[in-house]
Amino acid sequence: MGDILIVDDERDIRELIADILRDEGYSTRLAGNSDECMAAINVEPPALMILDIWLKDSRMDGIDILVRVKRDNPDIPIVIISGHGNIEIAVAAIKQGAYDFIEKPFNIDQLTVVINRAMEASRLRRENQDLKRRDVASAEMIGSSPAFKSLKAQLDKVTKSNGRVMLTGPAGCGKEVAARFIHAQSNRAGAPFVTVSSASIAPDRMEEVLFGSESAERGVAPGLLEQAHGGVLFFDEVADMPAGTQSKILRVLVEQQFQRVGGADKVRVDLRVVSSTNRDLQAEIDAGRFRQELYHRLNVVPIGVPSLEDRREDIPELAAHFIAEFNRSQGLPLRTLSDEATALLQTMQWPGNVRQLKNVIERVLILGEGTGPIEARELPEQGEAPEEPGRVVLSGGLATLPLREARELFEREYLLTQINRFGGNISRTANFVGMERSALHRKLKSLGVVTSAKAGGRVAHVGPEPGG
């Protein structure tokens, strides 16, 4: 949990405090003057400092040390103690950034309460900073397809408001990234982003995890709602929330306050709530598994996050982003994609959406061949190239058809795949397949392939010929 640095010019006092804190389970270091104090901090910044105001035979007094430490290590909580305390000194210490002020002779219970609170505050601050650092990377929105641009435009509209947002879409499509983007671009960006993984928290622990707990033996253990105070609370896959918890969350949303498990006092919170689901919540409501009132409270601004199939144009950009991310985080090779690998990635099926693409890229970088461009043969399953160059392995159905029907079926499926790969853009498709645009239009018409608007772009499908 980190150590506590005790700085006091009286040996008996600092050793007494050390003994008390060790009994509480903390590790401690001791310093008798300002030089020893600064040397200890330079070796390893402590998790917390207990600092005497008056230090005999020192170059700096406690206020000087407080100012220096808060300048260089602002996240270290500092509890000031003094035998000559008065309100002016206390106010001066608090103004300079001290966590609290205790006057000698101090009460042992008072000291331990203040230290426990300061250490808990320090832990939450570190966790929040870690979350924010991760959020910067995980809130990046990558893409340029029509479907992506449509999503981004909707997200941009809600970032500065305080309205509750419901993100819908299949598993792995990037709903949490969208939620983190809302937080990162909002007026709450400097406050916490806290995720409630509704599906992974055991139902019998959900309320304690959300609301925290309070007992005479353990004191106060803040829950996720308190940790998110001032920021954004993200209910990931909210349809998995237990029915009993749903009614209590509904009450929190109405009253903006709650009680900890085992507690009697009301705790007020200021939260923006963003939720996500890959289910049909109306069907869940009809089946009695989700409260309609909670749905209406959460679904103020509904936003659909497109599947990867609806934004295949973004696959090369997403893949490049993941390659760079794995290079930074794991030291994996910073490789590029060959044209053949890019084409295969854009034509593969992605039931796991963006999350599946990320996993595929990580696997290829770990198991791949050197540091050159990623080749099609390195891609798993659907992306594996046939062992004999120049050969195409026919599916059983295609192999049983006469040549004319097989050729027509192949051309239809091939052109459908390419048009959808390029988001319905006929010009780009024609350029890739090596046809004049007018010739491609005639070919599509003869094959019964039509395009229609979908998710901010166009999608091709088999349909009746015009006038048919």
C-alpha positions, 0 to 999 in steps of 0.5 A: 500500500506504500510507505509513510514518511514521518518527519519530526525532530523529536525521536520519541514522537516519530518512533511512537507514530511509527509504532502506531502506524505499523500496528495498522499495517503501514510501513514507515520511514523516519527523518529527524530534519529537513535534509534527511526528509528530502533525501528520503523523498529523493530515494523514493517518494512516499505514499504519505508524509506526517510532517512537524511544523517546527524542526530544530537544527534544520535548514527548512521548517515544515512549511518550507518542506510542504511548499517544496514537496507540493511543488515537486510531488503534488500527489503526496498527501501531507498531514501537518503536526505541531505542538505549538499549533494555532489556527493561523498555522493550520490555515497556512498549512492547508492553503499550501496544500496540506491534507490535514492538521493535527495538534500535539499532544494528539489523540491516537484514534484521531491520528489513525482516522486522519491517516487512513482517510489520507491514504484512501484519498491517495489511493483513489487519486492514483487510481483515477490518474491511472484511469485518465492516462488509459482513457487518453489512448482508449478514447481515440476515435479511429476511422473515416468511413461514412458510418464512422463520420455519422457516429462521430457527428452524433457523439460531438453533439452530446459531449458538452451536455450533461444528458444521459446517453445509451450506446447500442451496437453488437459486442466488440463494436467500440461502445466503450471507446465511444463512451470514453470519447464523450468523457474526454471531450466533455466538461468533466474530462478532468474528473473520473471515468468509472466503468461498471461491468454489469456482466462481470460483477456477481449479483450478490456483490453488485450493491456493495460494489456500486454503493460502497459499505460502512461498518464500525470495524472496517470504516467507510469503503467508497463504492463506484458511485462515490469514486465517479463523483463529478465525472462519468459513470459508464454502465457497460452492458446494462441489460445484465444488471440484476433486477434488484439493483435496477430499482436502486439505481433508478432511485439514485438517478432520481434523487442524486443520492444513496446510502452505503451498504450498512450506512445510515447517512445519505451520500450525494453524488454528481454524475453523468451516466452513459450506458451501453447494451448489445441487446434489444432492451425493449424485448428485455422489458417485455420479458420482465428482465429490465425496468421500463422506468430505468430504460427511459431514464438512461435512454435520453439520447440513443446512439447506435455504434456501427458494426465493423461490417458497416465500416469496412473502409476503416479496417486499414486505419484501425489495423495501423492504429492497433499495430502502433499501440502494440508497439508502444505497450508491448514492444511488438514490431511496428509493421505495415500491411501488404496490399493483399493482407489489407484486401483480405482483412477488408473481406473477412467476416468480423462477428467480433467486430473491432475487438476481434480485429484488434485480437487478430492484429496482436496475434499476427504481431506475436506469431508473425514473420519478422518486421516486414509488411504483414502478408496475407498468409500470416492472417488466421483462418479466413485470411490464410492463403491457399498452399499452392499459389494461383489455385482457388479452393472452390466451395462444395456448392460452387464446384457443382454448378455449370461454368456459366452459373458458377462464373455468374455466382462468383462475379456477384459475390466478388463484386458485392464483397468489393463494393461493401469493402469500399462502403458502396463507393462505385468509383473506388470499387471500379478502380480496384477491380480494374473496370471502367465505372460505366462497365461496372454499372452495367455488370452490376445491373446484369447480375442484379446487384443494387446499392442502398443507403445504410449507416451513413454510407451505402451497401450493396445487395442482391435485388431486382433489376430496375423495372423488374 
